[in-house]
Amino acid sequence: MNMIKGKIIINGKIEVLTGLHIGTSGDFSAIGAVDNIVIRDVVTNKPMIPGSSLKGKMRYLLARTKYSDNSLEMKDIKKEDTCIKRLFGSSEPIVTSRLQFQDMLLTEETKEKFKNIEFDLPHTEIKYENTINRGTGIANPRQQERVPAGSEFEFKLVYNIENKEEFKEDYENILLMLDILEDDYLGGHGTRGYGRIRFKNLNLNIKEYTDENRKYLETIKKDVEKFKEELGKFESKVR
């Protein structure tokens, strides 16, 4: 197992551009209730984005975009590229993830902005949709709970610095995943326009814990500065 030489902490915000639906694992709807509900923070009862949802989506996008082998089944995790395994972890062989994701909660600014708006449910809207049975032509109306456009969530991503020879490839992959996700979607029903997001106010901080950390990080100072510079360009990108 590689020693941690320091940590890079990326903070920012995720802005919801179109209605976002990330459902619960065991949706149950009583008669007359919303068919598909969103996951909420149990303490505040406000919608949230689980870190696991972001992690799974970013891993999927990286695998499909850069390390996909069409001759392999996507479900064959054992054959994933080592670059993916070291970022996200693996059970076979055992590899500790260099990335740590946190659950993302609504920003205080969003709570304040929406405090006087009367939503269908607390901080969410209900989208009414029809699915058509292609065989019978019969419509099946459904209700989807969504986080409304304009909502913002606190974003934090932590990267363990372990190997300077691999650092450049790792940070380029992180930038790639963030970039692709802005052109893809988060959560469900993305092909119907849900889940478009963008990253805002991204900034990078580096943490050193020992004198040895400081000496080691001097050797990758230029790459860290380049990583920071590229993160700063996100908000100016044309979408």
Backbone as numpy.savetxt, mean C-alpha at the origin, in Angstrom:
# Nx Ny Nz CAx CAy CAz Cx Cy Cz
21.51 -14.78 9.15 20.66 -13.58 9.15 21.54 -12.33 9.15
21.29 -11.40 8.23 22.08 -10.18 8.15 21.78 -9.24 9.31
22.82 -8.54 9.78 22.63 -7.55 10.83 22.00 -6.28 10.25
21.18 -5.62 11.07 20.57 -4.35 10.67 21.60 -3.25 10.86
21.91 -2.54 9.78 22.92 -1.48 9.81 22.29 -0.10 10.01
20.98 -0.06 10.08 20.24 1.18 10.21 18.87 1.00 9.58
18.04 2.03 9.68 16.70 1.97 9.09 16.41 3.24 8.31
15.69 3.05 7.22 15.16 4.18 6.46 13.66 4.23 6.69
13.18 5.39 7.11 11.75 5.56 7.41 11.17 6.54 6.40
10.18 6.08 5.67 9.48 6.91 4.68 8.11 7.27 5.24
7.86 8.56 5.37 6.55 9.05 5.83 5.89 9.86 4.73
4.58 9.92 4.79 3.83 10.71 3.83 2.34 10.47 4.00
1.62 10.69 2.93 0.17 10.49 2.96 -0.26 9.74 1.70
-1.35 8.99 1.84 -2.02 8.39 0.68 -3.33 9.13 0.48
-3.47 9.76 -0.68 -4.72 10.47 -1.01 -5.59 9.56 -1.88
-6.85 9.44 -1.51 -7.81 8.64 -2.27 -8.38 9.51 -3.39
-8.19 9.08 -4.63 -8.66 9.85 -5.79 -10.03 9.40 -6.26
-10.32 8.10 -6.12 -11.66 7.57 -6.43 -12.06 6.65 -5.28
-13.35 6.43 -5.11 -13.85 5.65 -3.99 -13.05 4.38 -3.74
-12.68 4.14 -2.50 -11.81 3.03 -2.13 -12.59 2.01 -1.31
-12.50 0.74 -1.73 -13.16 -0.33 -0.97 -12.14 -1.40 -0.61
-11.83 -1.51 0.68 -11.05 -2.63 1.21 -11.94 -3.30 2.24
-12.43 -4.49 1.90 -13.43 -5.15 2.71 -12.83 -5.95 3.85
-13.71 -6.44 4.71 -13.31 -7.29 5.82 -13.20 -8.73 5.34
-12.53 -9.56 6.13 -12.29 -10.95 5.72 -13.54 -11.80 5.81
-14.47 -11.41 6.66 -15.68 -12.23 6.82 -16.93 -11.39 6.74
-17.15 -10.79 5.58 -18.31 -9.90 5.42 -19.61 -10.63 5.71
-20.44 -10.00 6.54 -21.78 -10.51 6.79 -22.74 -9.35 6.70
-23.80 -9.52 5.98 -24.78 -8.45 5.83 -26.15 -8.94 6.24
-26.72 -8.26 7.22 -28.10 -8.56 7.59 -29.02 -8.03 6.52
-30.26 -8.50 6.51 -31.23 -8.06 5.51 -31.41 -6.55 5.62
-31.29 -5.87 4.49 -31.45 -4.43 4.46 -30.17 -3.66 4.73
-29.09 -4.38 5.06 -27.81 -3.72 5.35 -26.97 -3.62 4.08
-25.84 -2.91 4.16 -24.93 -2.78 3.03 -24.32 -4.14 2.72
-24.25 -4.47 1.43 -23.75 -5.79 1.03 -22.26 -5.96 1.34
-21.46 -4.96 0.95 -20.01 -5.07 1.13 -19.50 -3.88 1.92
-19.05 -4.14 3.14 -18.60 -3.07 4.02 -17.08 -2.94 3.97
-16.56 -1.79 4.41 -15.11 -1.58 4.44 -14.57 -1.93 5.81
-13.28 -2.19 5.88 -12.64 -2.47 7.16 -12.44 -1.16 7.91
-12.63 -1.23 9.23 -12.54 -0.04 10.08 -11.61 -0.28 11.26
-11.05 0.80 11.77 -10.27 0.73 12.99 -11.22 0.46 14.16
-10.94 -0.56 14.95 -11.86 -0.96 16.02 -11.96 0.09 17.12
-10.94 0.93 17.26 -10.95 1.93 18.33 -11.77 3.15 17.93
-11.53 3.67 16.73 -12.18 4.92 16.30 -13.42 4.69 15.45
-13.60 3.48 14.93 -14.69 3.14 14.00 -14.60 3.92 12.69
-13.41 4.39 12.37 -13.20 5.09 11.10 -12.49 4.15 10.12
-12.72 4.34 8.81 -12.08 3.46 7.83 -10.56 3.53 7.91
-9.91 2.45 7.52 -8.46 2.38 7.56 -7.98 1.59 6.35
-6.68 1.67 6.09 -6.04 0.83 5.07 -5.09 -0.11 5.80
-5.37 -1.40 5.84 -4.45 -2.32 6.52 -3.09 -2.36 5.84
-2.04 -2.41 6.64 -0.69 -2.54 6.08 -0.56 -3.78 5.23
-1.29 -4.85 5.61 -1.22 -6.10 4.85 -1.76 -5.94 3.44
-2.77 -5.07 3.26 -3.32 -4.83 1.92 -2.31 -4.14 1.02
-1.62 -3.14 1.57 -0.60 -2.44 0.79 0.58 -3.36 0.49
1.00 -4.13 1.47 2.12 -5.06 1.29 1.81 -6.07 0.19
0.63 -6.67 0.25 0.26 -7.67 -0.74 0.18 -7.09 -2.14
-0.36 -5.89 -2.26 -0.50 -5.27 -3.58 0.87 -4.91 -4.15
1.74 -4.35 -3.33 3.06 -3.95 -3.82 3.90 -5.17 -4.22
3.80 -6.24 -3.45 4.52 -7.46 -3.79 4.02 -8.02 -5.13
2.72 -8.02 -5.30 2.11 -8.51 -6.53 2.56 -7.69 -7.74
2.55 -6.37 -7.59 2.92 -5.50 -8.71 4.39 -5.65 -9.08
5.25 -5.78 -8.07 6.67 -5.95 -8.36 6.92 -7.28 -9.07
6.25 -8.33 -8.60 6.43 -9.64 -9.22 5.94 -9.63 -10.67
4.79 -9.01 -10.90 4.21 -9.00 -12.24 4.99 -8.11 -13.21
5.60 -7.05 -12.69 6.23 -6.05 -13.56 7.69 -6.36 -13.87
8.45 -6.76 -12.87 9.90 -6.84 -13.05 10.45 -8.26 -12.96
9.82 -9.10 -12.18 10.40 -10.42 -11.94 9.48 -11.56 -12.36
8.52 -11.25 -13.22 7.58 -12.28 -13.66 8.23 -13.20 -14.68
8.07 -14.51 -14.47 8.52 -15.53 -15.42 7.27 -16.22 -15.93
6.93 -15.98 -17.18 5.69 -16.53 -17.73 5.63 -18.05 -17.72
6.80 -18.68 -17.55 6.80 -20.14 -17.54 6.44 -20.70 -16.17
6.35 -19.81 -15.16 6.04 -20.25 -13.81 4.65 -19.80 -13.42
4.02 -20.57 -12.55 2.74 -20.17 -11.99 2.99 -19.06 -10.98
2.17 -18.00 -11.01 2.33 -16.89 -10.09 2.19 -17.34 -8.64
1.44 -18.41 -8.41 1.21 -18.87 -7.04 2.40 -19.63 -6.47
3.41 -19.92 -7.27 4.56 -20.68 -6.80 5.53 -19.74 -6.09
5.24 -19.46 -4.80 6.02 -18.51 -4.03 7.46 -18.94 -3.89
7.70 -20.27 -3.85 9.06 -20.77 -3.65 10.00 -20.31 -4.76
9.45 -20.03 -5.95 10.27 -19.67 -7.09 10.33 -18.16 -7.31
9.84 -17.38 -6.36 9.94 -15.93 -6.47 11.41 -15.50 -6.46
11.68 -14.40 -7.12 13.04 -13.87 -7.18 13.53 -13.50 -5.78
14.82 -13.64 -5.55 15.39 -13.33 -4.24 15.20 -11.86 -3.87
15.12 -10.98 -4.88 14.91 -9.56 -4.61 13.55 -9.32 -3.94
12.56 -10.08 -4.36 11.22 -9.98 -3.75 11.24 -10.57 -2.35
11.89 -11.71 -2.21 11.92 -12.39 -0.90 12.59 -11.55 0.16
13.68 -10.87 -0.19 14.37 -10.10 0.85 13.59 -8.83 1.22
12.78 -8.29 0.31 11.97 -7.13 0.64 10.74 -7.51 1.45
10.10 -8.63 1.10 8.82 -8.99 1.69 8.86 -10.21 2.60
9.99 -10.91 2.63 10.10 -12.08 3.48 9.65 -13.34 2.77
10.04 -14.48 3.34 9.71 -15.77 2.75 9.78 -16.84 3.84
8.93 -17.86 3.67 8.96 -18.98 4.62 9.78 -20.15 4.09
9.97 -20.21 2.76 10.78 -21.28 2.16 11.63 -20.70 1.03
12.93 -20.48 1.26 13.62 -20.58 2.55 13.21 -19.42 3.46
13.54 -19.52 4.74 13.17 -18.48 5.68 14.02 -17.24 5.42
13.35 -16.15 5.06 14.01 -14.86 4.82 13.21 -13.80 5.56
13.88 -13.00 6.37 13.21 -11.93 7.11 12.98 -10.73 6.21
11.78 -10.19 6.26 11.42 -9.05 5.42 12.21 -7.81 5.80
12.71 -7.10 4.78 13.38 -5.83 5.03 12.39 -4.67 5.10
11.18 -4.88 4.64 10.16 -3.84 4.67 9.16 -4.11 5.79
8.78 -3.06 6.49 7.70 -3.16 7.48 6.62 -2.14 7.14
5.40 -2.62 7.08 4.25 -1.79 6.73 3.42 -1.55 7.99
2.81 -0.38 8.09 1.92 -0.13 9.21 0.51 0.12 8.69
-0.47 -0.15 9.56 -1.85 0.18 9.21 -1.97 1.68 9.04
-2.76 2.11 8.06 -2.88 3.53 7.75 -4.23 4.06 8.19
-4.21 5.07 9.05 -5.42 5.67 9.60 -5.69 7.02 8.95
-6.94 7.45 9.02 -7.31 8.75 8.47 -6.50 9.87 9.13
-6.09 10.84 8.33 -5.36 11.98 8.88 -6.32 12.88 9.66
-5.74 13.65 10.57 -6.56 14.61 11.33 -7.17 15.66 10.41
-6.44 16.01 9.34 -6.96 16.99 8.37 -8.22 16.47 7.68
-8.23 15.17 7.36 -9.41 14.58 6.72 -10.59 14.57 7.68
-10.35 14.22 8.92 -11.43 14.22 9.91 -12.03 15.61 10.04
-11.16 16.62 10.06 -11.63 17.99 10.19 -12.40 18.43 8.94
-11.88 18.07 7.76 -12.51 18.47 6.49 -13.91 17.88 6.35
-14.07 16.66 6.83 -15.34 15.95 6.63 -16.29 16.00 7.82
-15.90 16.73 8.88 -16.68 16.64 10.12 -18.12 17.14 9.99
-18.37 18.06 9.06 -19.72 18.60 8.89 -20.46 18.02 7.68
-19.84 17.02 7.04 -20.49 16.38 5.89 -21.29 15.18 6.36
-22.50 15.08 5.87 -23.37 13.97 6.27 -23.20 12.82 5.29
-22.39 11.84 5.67 -22.17 10.67 4.83 -23.24 9.62 5.09
-23.27 8.60 4.21 -24.22 7.49 4.40 -23.90 6.72 5.68
-22.61 6.50 5.92 -22.12 5.86 7.14 -20.94 6.70 7.63
-20.47 6.50 8.87 -19.38 7.35 9.38 -18.16 7.38 8.45
-17.93 8.53 7.81 -16.77 8.79 6.94 -16.76 7.92 5.67
-17.88 7.34 5.28 -17.93 6.55 4.05 -19.21 6.83 3.28
-19.19 6.44 2.00 -20.35 6.60 1.12 -20.83 5.23 0.66
-22.06 5.17 0.21 -22.63 3.94 -0.34 -22.77 4.10 -1.85
-22.19 3.18 -2.59 -22.28 3.19 -4.05 -23.23 2.06 -4.46
-24.28 2.42 -5.20 -25.24 1.43 -5.66 -24.84 0.96 -7.06
-24.75 -0.35 -7.22 -24.32 -0.92 -8.49 -25.23 -2.08 -8.89
-25.22 -2.35 -10.20 -25.92 -3.51 -10.73 -24.93 -4.45 -11.41
-25.02 -5.72 -11.12 -24.32 -6.72 -11.91 -25.35 -7.45 -12.74
-25.02 -7.70 -14.00 -25.97 -8.32 -14.91 -25.57 -9.77 -15.17
-26.48 -10.68 -14.95 -26.26 -12.09 -15.28 -26.27 -12.22 -16.80
-25.15 -12.62 -17.39 -25.05 -12.67 -18.84 -25.95 -13.73 -19.45
-26.27 -14.74 -18.68 -27.13 -15.80 -19.20 -28.59 -15.42 -19.21
-29.04 -14.78 -18.12 -30.46 -14.46 -17.99 -30.78 -13.00 -18.27
-29.75 -12.14 -18.18 -29.99 -10.71 -18.36 -30.61 -10.06 -17.14
-30.71 -10.78 -16.04 -31.32 -10.26 -14.81 -30.30 -9.46 -14.02
-30.73 -8.28 -13.57 -29.85 -7.42 -12.79 -29.82 -7.85 -11.33
-28.66 -7.71 -10.72 -28.50 -8.03 -9.30 -27.92 -6.79 -8.60
-28.80 -5.92 -8.07 -28.32 -4.70 -7.43 -27.57 -4.99 -6.14
-26.47 -4.25 -5.93 -25.66 -4.43 -4.72 -25.22 -3.06 -4.20
-24.93 -3.03 -2.93 -24.46 -1.81 -2.29 -23.01 -1.99 -1.85
-22.15 -1.06 -2.26 -20.74 -1.10 -1.89 -20.42 0.10 -0.99
-19.85 -0.17 0.16 -19.38 0.91 1.01 -17.99 1.33 0.53
-17.75 2.64 0.42 -16.47 3.14 -0.09 -15.97 4.31 0.76
-14.66 4.39 0.87 -14.03 5.60 1.40 -14.09 6.65 0.30
-14.63 7.84 0.58 -14.83 8.82 -0.50 -13.54 9.45 -1.00
-13.57 9.87 -2.25 -12.45 10.60 -2.83 -12.15 11.84 -1.99
-10.88 12.15 -1.86 -10.47 13.29 -1.06 -10.00 12.91 0.33
-10.28 11.68 0.74 -9.79 11.20 2.03 -8.28 11.00 1.96
-7.61 11.22 3.07 -6.16 10.99 3.15 -5.82 10.14 4.36
-4.83 9.26 4.17 -4.38 8.36 5.22 -2.89 8.59 5.49
-2.51 8.41 6.76 -1.09 8.50 7.13 -0.34 7.29 6.58
0.79 7.53 5.93 1.57 6.46 5.31 2.95 6.39 5.95
3.36 5.17 6.29 4.70 4.97 6.85 5.24 3.63 6.39
6.45 3.65 5.86 7.12 2.44 5.39 8.54 2.44 5.95
8.95 1.33 6.54 10.28 1.22 7.14 11.09 0.16 6.39
12.32 0.51 6.07 13.22 -0.40 5.37 14.46 -0.64 6.22
14.79 -1.91 6.44 16.01 -2.28 7.16 17.21 -2.26 6.21
18.23 -1.49 6.54 19.46 -1.50 5.75 20.33 -2.66 6.24
20.60 -3.61 5.36 21.34 -4.81 5.75 22.56 -5.08 4.87
22.48 -4.69 3.60 23.54 -5.05 2.65 23.71 -3.92 1.65
24.87 -3.25 1.69 25.06 -2.08 0.83 25.13 -2.44 -0.65
25.54 -3.67 -0.95 25.59 -4.09 -2.35 24.19 -4.25 -2.93
23.21 -4.50 -2.09 21.83 -4.70 -2.55 20.96 -3.48 -2.35
21.48 -2.46 -1.67 20.66 -1.31 -1.31 20.09 -0.58 -2.52
20.92 -0.33 -3.52 20.47 0.42 -4.69 19.32 -0.30 -5.39
19.46 -1.60 -5.59 18.38 -2.35 -6.23 17.12 -2.34 -5.37
17.28 -2.43 -4.06 16.12 -2.41 -3.17 15.37 -1.09 -3.26
16.10 0.03 -3.18 15.37 1.30 -3.18 14.78 1.59 -4.56
15.44 1.14 -5.62 14.84 1.30 -6.95 13.54 0.50 -7.06
13.49 -0.67 -6.44 12.28 -1.47 -6.45 11.17 -0.83 -5.63
11.53 -0.20 -4.52 10.52 0.51 -3.72 9.93 1.66 -4.53
10.78 2.44 -5.18 10.29 3.53 -6.02 9.40 3.01 -7.15
9.81 1.90 -7.75 9.04 1.31 -8.84 7.65 0.91 -8.36
7.58 0.27 -7.20 6.28 -0.19 -6.68 5.36 0.98 -6.37
5.90 2.04 -5.78 5.08 3.22 -5.50 4.56 3.84 -6.79
5.43 3.89 -7.79 5.07 4.48 -9.08 3.97 3.67 -9.77
4.14 2.35 -9.82 3.14 1.50 -10.48 1.80 1.57 -9.76
1.84 1.58 -8.43 0.59 1.58 -7.67 -0.24 2.83 -7.97
0.43 3.96 -8.21 -0.32 5.16 -8.56 -1.03 5.01 -9.90
-0.54 4.14 -10.75 -1.17 3.90 -12.05 -2.03 2.64 -12.04
-2.18 2.04 -10.89 -2.99 0.83 -10.75 -4.13 1.14 -9.78
-4.38 0.29 -8.82 -5.42 0.58 -7.84 -5.15 -0.22 -6.57
-5.77 0.25 -5.49 -5.67 -0.40 -4.20 -7.06 -0.87 -3.79
-7.13 -2.06 -3.17 -8.43 -2.57 -2.75 -9.16 -3.29 -3.87
-10.47 -3.39 -3.72 -11.26 -4.16 -4.67 -11.91 -3.30 -5.75
-12.37 -3.99 -6.80 -13.17 -3.39 -7.88 -12.42 -2.31 -8.67
-11.11 -2.48 -8.77 -10.30 -1.48 -9.47 -10.60 -1.36 -10.94
-11.03 -2.46 -11.57 -11.35 -2.39 -13.00 -12.62 -1.59 -13.25
-13.37 -1.30 -12.19 -14.56 -0.46 -12.30 -14.30 0.97 -11.85
-13.03 1.29 -11.63 -12.69 2.67 -11.30 -12.43 2.94 -9.83
-12.57 1.93 -8.99 -12.32 2.12 -7.56 -10.80 2.19 -7.29
-10.47 2.73 -6.14 -9.14 2.54 -5.55 -7.97 3.26 -6.16
-8.22 4.33 -6.94 -7.09 5.10 -7.45 -6.55 5.97 -6.32
-5.23 5.96 -6.16 -4.62 6.71 -5.06 -3.37 7.43 -5.57
-2.87 8.34 -4.75 -1.56 8.93 -5.03 -0.85 9.18 -3.71
0.49 9.18 -3.77 1.31 9.44 -2.60 1.64 10.92 -2.53
1.58 11.48 -1.32 1.83 12.91 -1.12 2.84 13.11 0.01
3.57 14.22 -0.09 4.47 14.66 0.99 5.42 13.56 1.46
5.94 12.79 0.50 6.86 11.72 0.88 8.20 12.30 1.33
8.67 11.85 2.47 9.98 12.26 2.95 10.69 11.08 3.58
12.01 11.17 3.61 12.84 10.05 4.05 13.72 10.50 5.21
13.75 9.66 6.24 14.66 9.87 7.37 15.46 8.60 7.58
16.72 8.76 7.96 17.58 7.61 8.20 17.92 7.56 9.69
17.84 6.36 10.26 18.11 6.21 11.69 19.34 5.33 11.89
20.24 5.84 12.72 21.45 5.10 13.09 21.34 4.77 14.57
21.83 3.60 14.95 21.68 3.17 16.33 23.02 2.98 17.05
24.07 2.80 16.30 25.40 2.58 16.90 26.45 3.34 16.09
27.65 3.45 16.65 28.74 4.08 15.91 29.09 3.27 14.66
28.98 1.96 14.75 29.23 1.11 13.58 28.21 1.40 12.49
26.95 1.64 12.88 25.91 2.02 11.91 26.33 3.27 11.15
26.79 4.26 11.88 27.15 5.54 11.25 28.28 5.37 10.23
29.26 4.59 10.59 30.38 4.34 9.68 29.90 3.60 8.44
29.05 2.62 8.65 28.54 1.82 7.53 27.70 2.68 6.58
26.85 3.52 7.16 25.95 4.32 6.33 26.68 5.39 5.53
27.86 5.77 5.96 28.66 6.71 5.17 29.01 6.12 3.81
29.09 4.80 3.74 29.47 4.14 2.49 28.35 4.13 1.46
27.11 4.40 1.89 25.98 4.42 0.94 25.30 5.79 0.93
26.02 6.80 1.40 25.45 8.14 1.53 24.90 8.67 0.21
25.63 8.46 -0.88 25.18 8.97 -2.18 23.89 8.28 -2.64
23.80 6.97 -2.40 22.58 6.25 -2.78 21.39 6.68 -1.93
21.62 6.95 -0.65 20.54 7.42 0.22 20.03 8.78 -0.26
20.95 9.66 -0.62 20.57 10.99 -1.12 19.78 10.88 -2.43
20.19 9.95 -3.29 19.48 9.74 -4.55 18.07 9.22 -4.29
17.93 8.29 -3.36 16.63 7.76 -2.96 15.74 8.89 -2.46
16.28 9.73 -1.61 15.52 10.86 -1.06 15.09 11.82 -2.16
15.98 12.09 -3.09 15.68 12.99 -4.21 14.54 12.45 -5.08
14.58 11.16 -5.36 13.54 10.55 -6.21 12.19 10.54 -5.51
12.17 10.33 -4.20 10.91 10.39 -3.46 10.31 11.79 -3.53
11.17 12.79 -3.48 10.70 14.17 -3.52 10.07 14.56 -4.85
10.34 13.78 -5.90 9.78 14.09 -7.22 8.36 13.57 -7.41
7.88 12.74 -6.47 6.60 12.08 -6.70 5.45 13.04 -6.92
5.38 14.10 -6.11 4.23 14.98 -6.22 4.24 15.81 -7.49
5.41 15.96 -8.11 5.51 16.77 -9.33 5.31 15.95 -10.60
5.14 14.63 -10.43 4.97 13.78 -11.61 3.62 14.03 -12.27
3.63 14.00 -13.60 2.39 14.16 -14.36 1.68 12.81 -14.40
0.40 12.81 -14.00 -0.38 11.57 -13.95 -1.51 11.62 -14.97
